[in-house]
């Protein structure tokens, strides 16, 4: 998940692509696991990085 957080800082990358890069074939499952660990969805995490 740490790698996913780093990759989410790049707004050009799709969340589905990031999920695949960290080993999740299913974007929805990745989002569920990410939310459990980070406390927010990948999209919300990305928005928080922007500011």
PDB file of N, H, CA, C and O in Angstrom:
ATOM      1  N   UNK A   1       0.812  -1.196   0.000  1.00  0.00           N
ATOM      2  CA  UNK A   1       0.000   0.000   0.000  1.00  0.00           C
ATOM      3  C   UNK A   1       0.858   1.263   0.000  1.00  0.00           C
ATOM      4  O   UNK A   1       0.440   2.298  -0.519  1.00  0.00           O
ATOM      5  N   UNK A   2       2.041   1.183   0.574  1.00  0.00           N
ATOM      6  H   UNK A   2       2.380   0.342   0.996  1.00  0.00           H
ATOM      7  CA  UNK A   2       2.932   2.355   0.556  1.00  0.00           C
ATOM      8  C   UNK A   2       3.281   2.726  -0.881  1.00  0.00           C
ATOM      9  O   UNK A   2       3.315   3.905  -1.233  1.00  0.00           O
ATOM     10  N   UNK A   3       3.541   1.713  -1.710  1.00  0.00           N
ATOM     11  H   UNK A   3       3.514   0.755  -1.425  1.00  0.00           H
ATOM     12  CA  UNK A   3       3.847   1.977  -3.119  1.00  0.00           C
ATOM     13  C   UNK A   3       2.636   2.602  -3.811  1.00  0.00           C
ATOM     14  O   UNK A   3       2.780   3.519  -4.620  1.00  0.00           O
ATOM     15  N   UNK A   4       1.458   2.108  -3.492  1.00  0.00           N
ATOM     16  H   UNK A   4       1.341   1.364  -2.835  1.00  0.00           H
ATOM     17  CA  UNK A   4       0.238   2.660  -4.090  1.00  0.00           C
ATOM     18  C   UNK A   4       0.079   4.129  -3.711  1.00  0.00           C
ATOM     19  O   UNK A   4      -0.313   4.944  -4.546  1.00  0.00           O
ATOM     20  N   UNK A   5       0.379   4.471  -2.470  1.00  0.00           N
ATOM     21  H   UNK A   5       0.698   3.809  -1.791  1.00  0.00           H
ATOM     22  CA  UNK A   5       0.267   5.866  -2.023  1.00  0.00           C
ATOM     23  C   UNK A   5       1.222   6.761  -2.811  1.00  0.00           C
ATOM     24  O   UNK A   5       0.866   7.878  -3.188  1.00  0.00           O
ATOM     25  N   UNK A   6       2.423   6.269  -3.053  1.00  0.00           N
ATOM     26  H   UNK A   6       2.711   5.362  -2.746  1.00  0.00           H
ATOM     27  CA  UNK A   6       3.408   7.035  -3.830  1.00  0.00           C
ATOM     28  C   UNK A   6       2.897   7.218  -5.262  1.00  0.00           C
ATOM     29  O   UNK A   6       2.957   8.317  -5.813  1.00  0.00           O
ATOM     30  N   UNK A   7       2.393   6.131  -5.857  1.00  0.00           N
ATOM     31  H   UNK A   7       2.343   5.239  -5.409  1.00  0.00           H
ATOM     32  CA  UNK A   7       1.897   6.192  -7.235  1.00  0.00           C
ATOM     33  C   UNK A   7       0.680   7.106  -7.361  1.00  0.00           C
ATOM     34  O   UNK A   7       0.489   7.738  -8.400  1.00  0.00           O
ATOM     35  N   UNK A   8      -0.140   7.181  -6.320  1.00  0.00           N
ATOM     36  H   UNK A   8       0.015   6.668  -5.476  1.00  0.00           H
ATOM     37  CA  UNK A   8      -1.329   8.040  -6.359  1.00  0.00           C
ATOM     38  C   UNK A   8      -0.970   9.522  -6.416  1.00  0.00           C
ATOM     39  O   UNK A   8      -1.807  10.350  -6.773  1.00  0.00           O
ATOM     40  N   UNK A   9       0.259   9.855  -6.068  1.00  0.00           N
ATOM     41  H   UNK A   9       0.939   9.182  -5.778  1.00  0.00           H
ATOM     42  CA  UNK A   9       0.670  11.263  -6.131  1.00  0.00           C
ATOM     43  C   UNK A   9       0.827  11.739  -7.570  1.00  0.00           C
ATOM     44  O   UNK A   9       0.934  12.940  -7.821  1.00  0.00           O
ATOM     45  N   UNK A  10       0.841  10.794  -8.522  1.00  0.00           N
ATOM     46  H   UNK A  10       0.754   9.819  -8.318  1.00  0.00           H
ATOM     47  CA  UNK A  10       0.920  11.147  -9.939  1.00  0.00           C
ATOM     48  C   UNK A  10      -0.503  11.205 -10.517  1.00  0.00           C
ATOM     49  O   UNK A  10      -1.123  10.162 -10.728  1.00  0.00           O
ATOM     50  N   UNK A  11      -1.024  12.409 -10.772  1.00  0.00           N
ATOM     51  H   UNK A  11      -0.521  13.256 -10.600  1.00  0.00           H
ATOM     52  CA  UNK A  11      -2.414  12.513 -11.251  1.00  0.00           C
ATOM     53  C   UNK A  11      -2.642  11.959 -12.656  1.00  0.00           C
ATOM     54  O   UNK A  11      -3.789  11.751 -13.049  1.00  0.00           O
ATOM     55  N   UNK A  12      -1.579  11.716 -13.421  1.00  0.00           N
ATOM     56  H   UNK A  12      -0.646  11.885 -13.101  1.00  0.00           H
ATOM     57  CA  UNK A  12      -1.735  11.165 -14.767  1.00  0.00           C
ATOM     58  C   UNK A  12      -2.052   9.667 -14.748  1.00  0.00           C
ATOM     59  O   UNK A  12      -2.561   9.129 -15.730  1.00  0.00           O
ATOM     60  N   UNK A  13      -1.757   9.006 -13.649  1.00  0.00           N
ATOM     61  H   UNK A  13      -1.343   9.443 -12.851  1.00  0.00           H
ATOM     62  CA  UNK A  13      -1.965   7.551 -13.575  1.00  0.00           C
ATOM     63  C   UNK A  13      -3.389   7.228 -13.147  1.00  0.00           C
ATOM     64  O   UNK A  13      -3.925   7.823 -12.212  1.00  0.00           O
ATOM     65  N   UNK A  14      -3.992   6.272 -13.851  1.00  0.00           N
ATOM     66  H   UNK A  14      -3.557   5.788 -14.610  1.00  0.00           H
ATOM     67  CA  UNK A  14      -5.336   5.822 -13.491  1.00  0.00           C
ATOM     68  C   UNK A  14      -5.256   4.919 -12.264  1.00  0.00           C
ATOM     69  O   UNK A  14      -4.279   4.191 -12.083  1.00  0.00           O
ATOM     70  N   UNK A  15      -6.275   4.970 -11.435  1.00  0.00           N
ATOM     71  H   UNK A  15      -7.068   5.561 -11.582  1.00  0.00           H
ATOM     72  CA  UNK A  15      -6.309   4.135 -10.225  1.00  0.00           C
ATOM     73  C   UNK A  15      -6.282   2.652 -10.596  1.00  0.00           C
ATOM     74  O   UNK A  15      -5.665   1.847  -9.899  1.00  0.00           O
ATOM     75  N   UNK A  16      -6.951   2.291 -11.696  1.00  0.00           N
ATOM     76  H   UNK A  16      -7.453   2.945 -12.262  1.00  0.00           H
ATOM     77  CA  UNK A  16      -6.944   0.894 -12.155  1.00  0.00           C
ATOM     78  C   UNK A  16      -5.523   0.447 -12.493  1.00  0.00           C
ATOM     79  O   UNK A  16      -5.145  -0.686 -12.198  1.00  0.00           O
ATOM     80  N   UNK A  17      -4.730   1.332 -13.114  1.00  0.00           N
ATOM     81  H   UNK A  17      -5.037   2.253 -13.354  1.00  0.00           H
ATOM     82  CA  UNK A  17      -3.344   1.003 -13.457  1.00  0.00           C
ATOM     83  C   UNK A  17      -2.492   0.849 -12.202  1.00  0.00           C
ATOM     84  O   UNK A  17      -1.653  -0.048 -12.117  1.00  0.00           O
ATOM     85  N   UNK A  18      -2.713   1.726 -11.236  1.00  0.00           N
ATOM     86  H   UNK A  18      -3.395   2.455 -11.305  1.00  0.00           H
ATOM     87  CA  UNK A  18      -1.972   1.653  -9.970  1.00  0.00           C
ATOM     88  C   UNK A  18      -2.308   0.342  -9.262  1.00  0.00           C
ATOM     89  O   UNK A  18      -1.417  -0.327  -8.739  1.00  0.00           O
ATOM     90  N   UNK A  19      -3.576  -0.023  -9.245  1.00  0.00           N
ATOM     91  H   UNK A  19      -4.299   0.521  -9.670  1.00  0.00           H
ATOM     92  CA  UNK A  19      -4.001  -1.280  -8.620  1.00  0.00           C
ATOM     93  C   UNK A  19      -3.247  -2.456  -9.238  1.00  0.00           C
ATOM     94  O   UNK A  19      -2.738  -3.320  -8.524  1.00  0.00           O
ATOM     95  N   UNK A  20      -3.178  -2.482 -10.571  1.00  0.00           N
ATOM     96  H   UNK A  20      -3.590  -1.780 -11.151  1.00  0.00           H
ATOM     97  CA  UNK A  20      -2.475  -3.563 -11.264  1.00  0.00           C
ATOM     98  C   UNK A  20      -0.983  -3.561 -10.925  1.00  0.00           C
ATOM     99  O   UNK A  20      -0.381  -4.621 -10.756  1.00  0.00           O
ATOM    100  N   UNK A  21      -0.388  -2.369 -10.825  1.00  0.00           N
ATOM    101  H   UNK A  21      -0.876  -1.508 -10.963  1.00  0.00           H
ATOM    102  CA  UNK A  21       1.052  -2.263 -10.544  1.00  0.00           C
ATOM    103  C   UNK A  21       1.421  -2.793  -9.158  1.00  0.00           C
ATOM    104  O   UNK A  21       2.532  -3.277  -8.946  1.00  0.00           O
ATOM    105  N   UNK A  22       0.481  -2.697  -8.220  1.00  0.00           N
ATOM    106  H   UNK A  22      -0.422  -2.303  -8.392  1.00  0.00           H
ATOM    107  CA  UNK A  22       0.771  -3.197  -6.869  1.00  0.00           C
ATOM    108  C   UNK A  22       0.175  -4.583  -6.627  1.00  0.00           C
ATOM    109  O   UNK A  22       0.147  -5.070  -5.496  1.00  0.00           O
ATOM    110  N   UNK A  23      -0.305  -5.218  -7.715  1.00  0.00           N
ATOM    111  H   UNK A  23      -0.283  -4.823  -8.633  1.00  0.00           H
ATOM    112  CA  UNK A  23      -0.688  -6.623  -7.616  1.00  0.00           C
ATOM    113  C   UNK A  23      -2.163  -6.934  -7.475  1.00  0.00           C
ATOM    114  O   UNK A  23      -2.524  -8.064  -7.147  1.00  0.00           O
ATOM    115  N   UNK A  24      -3.029  -5.952  -7.716  1.00  0.00           N
ATOM    116  H   UNK A  24      -2.735  -5.034  -7.983  1.00  0.00           H
ATOM    117  CA  UNK A  24      -4.470  -6.189  -7.633  1.00  0.00           C
ATOM    118  C   UNK A  24      -5.066  -6.140  -9.033  1.00  0.00           C
ATOM    119  O   UNK A  24      -5.004  -5.113  -9.708  1.00  0.00           O
ATOM    120  N   UNK A  25      -5.642  -7.255  -9.462  1.00  0.00           N
ATOM    121  H   UNK A  25      -5.692  -8.089  -8.913  1.00  0.00           H
ATOM    122  CA  UNK A  25      -6.276  -7.303 -10.777  1.00  0.00           C
ATOM    123  C   UNK A  25      -7.596  -6.539 -10.769  1.00  0.00           C
ATOM    124  O   UNK A  25      -7.986  -5.947 -11.776  1.00  0.00           O
ATOM    125  N   UNK A  26      -8.277  -6.557  -9.633  1.00  0.00           N
ATOM    126  H   UNK A  26      -7.960  -7.038  -8.815  1.00  0.00           H
ATOM    127  CA  UNK A  26      -9.612  -5.968  -9.505  1.00  0.00           C
ATOM    128  C   UNK A  26      -9.512  -4.599  -8.828  1.00  0.00           C
ATOM    129  O   UNK A  26      -9.151  -4.499  -7.656  1.00  0.00           O
ATOM    130  N   UNK A  27      -9.834  -3.552  -9.581  1.00  0.00           N
ATOM    131  H   UNK A  27     -10.127  -3.633 -10.534  1.00  0.00           H
ATOM    132  CA  UNK A  27      -9.743  -2.183  -9.053  1.00  0.00           C
ATOM    133  C   UNK A  27     -10.659  -1.975  -7.844  1.00  0.00           C
ATOM    134  O   UNK A  27     -10.293  -1.287  -6.891  1.00  0.00           O
ATOM    135  N   UNK A  28     -11.853  -2.575  -7.891  1.00  0.00           N
ATOM    136  H   UNK A  28     -12.150  -3.134  -8.665  1.00  0.00           H
ATOM    137  CA  UNK A  28     -12.785  -2.421  -6.775  1.00  0.00           C
ATOM    138  C   UNK A  28     -12.239  -3.062  -5.499  1.00  0.00           C
ATOM    139  O   UNK A  28     -12.369  -2.500  -4.411  1.00  0.00           O
ATOM    140  N   UNK A  29     -11.635  -4.229  -5.637  1.00  0.00           N
ATOM    141  H   UNK A  29     -11.529  -4.685  -6.521  1.00  0.00           H
ATOM    142  CA  UNK A  29     -11.055  -4.892  -4.464  1.00  0.00           C
ATOM    143  C   UNK A  29      -9.871  -4.084  -3.926  1.00  0.00           C
ATOM    144  O   UNK A  29      -9.717  -3.935  -2.714  1.00  0.00           O
ATOM    145  N   UNK A  30      -9.044  -3.568  -4.823  1.00  0.00           N
ATOM    146  H   UNK A  30      -9.169  -3.689  -5.808  1.00  0.00           H
ATOM    147  CA  UNK A  30      -7.923  -2.710  -4.418  1.00  0.00           C
ATOM    148  C   UNK A  30      -8.443  -1.517  -3.613  1.00  0.00           C
ATOM    149  O   UNK A  30      -7.898  -1.185  -2.560  1.00  0.00           O
ATOM    150  N   UNK A  31      -9.498  -0.879  -4.116  1.00  0.00           N
ATOM    151  H   UNK A  31      -9.940  -1.149  -4.971  1.00  0.00           H
ATOM    152  CA  UNK A  31     -10.063   0.287  -3.428  1.00  0.00           C
ATOM    153  C   UNK A  31     -10.563  -0.080  -2.037  1.00  0.00           C
ATOM    154  O   UNK A  31     -10.402   0.687  -1.087  1.00  0.00           O
ATOM    155  N   UNK A  32     -11.170  -1.255  -1.925  1.00  0.00           N
ATOM    156  H   UNK A  32     -11.301  -1.878  -2.696  1.00  0.00           H
ATOM    157  CA  UNK A  32     -11.688  -1.724  -0.637  1.00  0.00           C
ATOM    158  C   UNK A  32     -10.541  -1.939   0.360  1.00  0.00           C
ATOM    159  O   UNK A  32     -10.619  -1.508   1.511  1.00  0.00           O
ATOM    160  N   UNK A  33      -9.488  -2.605  -0.092  1.00  0.00           N
ATOM    161  H   UNK A  33      -9.425  -2.955  -1.026  1.00  0.00           H
ATOM    162  CA  UNK A  33      -8.329  -2.875   0.773  1.00  0.00           C
ATOM    163  C   UNK A  33      -7.618  -1.568   1.126  1.00  0.00           C
ATOM    164  O   UNK A  33      -7.209  -1.370   2.270  1.00  0.00           O
ATOM    165  N   UNK A  34      -7.474  -0.683   0.147  1.00  0.00           N
ATOM    166  H   UNK A  34      -7.807  -0.843  -0.782  1.00  0.00           H
ATOM    167  CA  UNK A  34      -6.825   0.610   0.375  1.00  0.00           C
ATOM    168  C   UNK A  34      -7.589   1.401   1.430  1.00  0.00           C
ATOM    169  O   UNK A  34      -6.993   1.969   2.345  1.00  0.00           O
ATOM    170  N   UNK A  35      -8.921   1.433   1.292  1.00  0.00           N
ATOM    171  H   UNK A  35      -9.405   0.972   0.549  1.00  0.00           H
ATOM    172  CA  UNK A  35      -9.758   2.196   2.230  1.00  0.00           C
ATOM    173  C   UNK A  35      -9.635   1.647   3.646  1.00  0.00           C
ATOM    174  O   UNK A  35      -9.625   2.406   4.615  1.00  0.00           O
ATOM    175  N   UNK A  36      -9.544   0.328   3.760  1.00  0.00           N
ATOM    176  H   UNK A  36      -9.552  -0.289   2.973  1.00  0.00           H
ATOM    177  CA  UNK A  36      -9.409  -0.307   5.074  1.00  0.00           C
ATOM    178  C   UNK A  36      -8.087   0.109   5.740  1.00  0.00           C
ATOM    179  O   UNK A  36      -8.044   0.361   6.944  1.00  0.00           O
ATOM    180  N   UNK A  37      -7.026   0.176   4.953  1.00  0.00           N
ATOM    181  H   UNK A  37      -7.061  -0.029   3.975  1.00  0.00           H
ATOM    182  CA  UNK A  37      -5.701   0.481   5.495  1.00  0.00           C
ATOM    183  C   UNK A  37      -5.448   1.978   5.655  1.00  0.00           C
ATOM    184  O   UNK A  37      -4.862   2.406   6.649  1.00  0.00           O
ATOM    185  N   UNK A  38      -5.888   2.775   4.678  1.00  0.00           N
ATOM    186  H   UNK A  38      -6.363   2.428   3.870  1.00  0.00           H
ATOM    187  CA  UNK A  38      -5.568   4.208   4.685  1.00  0.00           C
ATOM    188  C   UNK A  38      -6.668   5.061   5.322  1.00  0.00           C
ATOM    189  O   UNK A  38      -6.436   6.212   5.693  1.00  0.00           O
ATOM    190  N   UNK A  39      -7.863   4.488   5.446  1.00  0.00           N
ATOM    191  H   UNK A  39      -8.053   3.553   5.145  1.00  0.00           H
ATOM    192  CA  UNK A  39      -8.963   5.241   6.047  1.00  0.00           C
ATOM    193  C   UNK A  39      -9.761   6.072   5.050  1.00  0.00           C
ATOM    194  O   UNK A  39     -10.718   6.747   5.428  1.00  0.00           O
ATOM    195  N   UNK A  40      -9.371   6.027   3.780  1.00  0.00           N
ATOM    196  H   UNK A  40      -8.593   5.479   3.473  1.00  0.00           H
ATOM    197  CA  UNK A  40     -10.111   6.732   2.730  1.00  0.00           C
ATOM    198  C   UNK A  40      -9.872   6.013   1.413  1.00  0.00           C
ATOM    199  O   UNK A  40      -8.952   5.205   1.291  1.00  0.00           O
ATOM    200  N   UNK A  41     -10.707   6.315   0.433  1.00  0.00           N
ATOM    201  H   UNK A  41     -11.455   6.971   0.532  1.00  0.00           H
ATOM    202  CA  UNK A  41     -10.566   5.669  -0.874  1.00  0.00           C
ATOM    203  C   UNK A  41      -9.335   6.216  -1.599  1.00  0.00           C
ATOM    204  O   UNK A  41      -8.839   7.284  -1.241  1.00  0.00           O
ATOM    205  N   UNK A  42      -8.835   5.503  -2.609  1.00  0.00           N
ATOM    206  H   UNK A  42      -9.238   4.635  -2.899  1.00  0.00           H
ATOM    207  CA  UNK A  42      -7.698   6.021  -3.374  1.00  0.00           C
ATOM    208  C   UNK A  42      -7.987   7.402  -3.976  1.00  0.00           C
ATOM    209  O   UNK A  42      -7.108   8.263  -3.996  1.00  0.00           O
ATOM    210  N   UNK A  43      -9.198   7.613  -4.458  1.00  0.00           N
ATOM    211  H   UNK A  43      -9.912   6.913  -4.441  1.00  0.00           H
ATOM    212  CA  UNK A  43      -9.558   8.915  -5.033  1.00  0.00           C
ATOM    213  C   UNK A  43      -9.533  10.026  -3.990  1.00  0.00           C
ATOM    214  O   UNK A  43      -9.054  11.129  -4.255  1.00  0.00           O
ATOM    215  N   UNK A  44     -10.052   9.727  -2.808  1.00  0.00           N
ATOM    216  H   UNK A  44     -10.441   8.831  -2.593  1.00  0.00           H
ATOM    217  CA  UNK A  44     -10.045  10.720  -1.714  1.00  0.00           C
ATOM    218  C   UNK A  44      -8.611  11.002  -1.271  1.00  0.00           C
ATOM    219  O   UNK A  44      -8.257  12.143  -0.975  1.00  0.00           O
ATOM    220  N   UNK A  45      -7.797   9.960  -1.229  1.00  0.00           N
ATOM    221  H   UNK A  45      -8.085   9.033  -1.470  1.00  0.00           H
ATOM    222  CA  UNK A  45      -6.390  10.114  -0.847  1.00  0.00           C
ATOM    223  C   UNK A  45      -5.682  11.041  -1.845  1.00  0.00           C
ATOM    224  O   UNK A  45      -4.926  11.932  -1.458  1.00  0.00           O
ATOM    225  N   UNK A  46      -5.941  10.811  -3.112  1.00  0.00           N
ATOM    226  H   UNK A  46      -6.555  10.086  -3.426  1.00  0.00           H
ATOM    227  CA  UNK A  46      -5.329  11.628  -4.179  1.00  0.00           C
ATOM    228  C   UNK A  46      -5.755  13.090  -4.055  1.00  0.00           C
ATOM    229  O   UNK A  46      -4.932  13.996  -4.193  1.00  0.00           O
ATOM    230  N   UNK A  47      -7.051  13.316  -3.794  1.00  0.00           N
ATOM    231  H   UNK A  47      -7.719  12.581  -3.682  1.00  0.00           H
ATOM    232  CA  UNK A  47      -7.557  14.697  -3.621  1.00  0.00           C
ATOM    233  C   UNK A  47      -6.889  15.371  -2.430  1.00  0.00           C
ATOM    234  O   UNK A  47      -6.543  16.551  -2.493  1.00  0.00           O
ATOM    235  N   UNK A  48      -6.707  14.623  -1.347  1.00  0.00           N
ATOM    236  H   UNK A  48      -6.987  13.665  -1.296  1.00  0.00           H
ATOM    237  CA  UNK A  48      -6.070  15.180  -0.144  1.00  0.00           C
ATOM    238  C   UNK A  48      -4.629  15.585  -0.424  1.00  0.00           C
ATOM    239  O   UNK A  48      -4.133  16.556   0.147  1.00  0.00           O
ATOM    240  N   UNK A  49      -3.952  14.840  -1.307  1.00  0.00           N
ATOM    241  H   UNK A  49      -4.356  14.051  -1.771  1.00  0.00           H
ATOM    242  CA  UNK A  49      -2.569  15.180  -1.677  1.00  0.00           C
ATOM    243  C   UNK A  49      -2.526  16.497  -2.439  1.00  0.00           C
ATOM    244  O   UNK A  49      -1.601  17.290  -2.266  1.00  0.00           O
ATOM    245  N   UNK A  50      -3.524  16.727  -3.279  1.00  0.00           N
ATOM    246  H   UNK A  50      -4.276  16.083  -3.420  1.00  0.00           H
ATOM    247  CA  UNK A  50      -3.582  17.958  -4.064  1.00  0.00           C
ATOM    248  C   UNK A  50      -3.818  19.174  -3.182  1.00  0.00           C
ATOM    249  O   UNK A  50      -3.337  20.274  -3.453  1.00  0.00           O
ATOM    250  N   UNK A  51      -4.571  18.938  -2.123  1.00  0.00           N
ATOM    251  H   UNK A  51      -4.961  18.045  -1.902  1.00  0.00           H
ATOM    252  CA  UNK A  51      -4.713  19.972  -1.313  1.00  0.00           C
ATOM    253  C   UNK A  51      -5.563  20.824  -0.670  1.00  0.00           C
ATOM    254  O   UNK A  51      -5.115  21.717   0.049  1.00  0.00           O
TER     255      UNK A  51
END
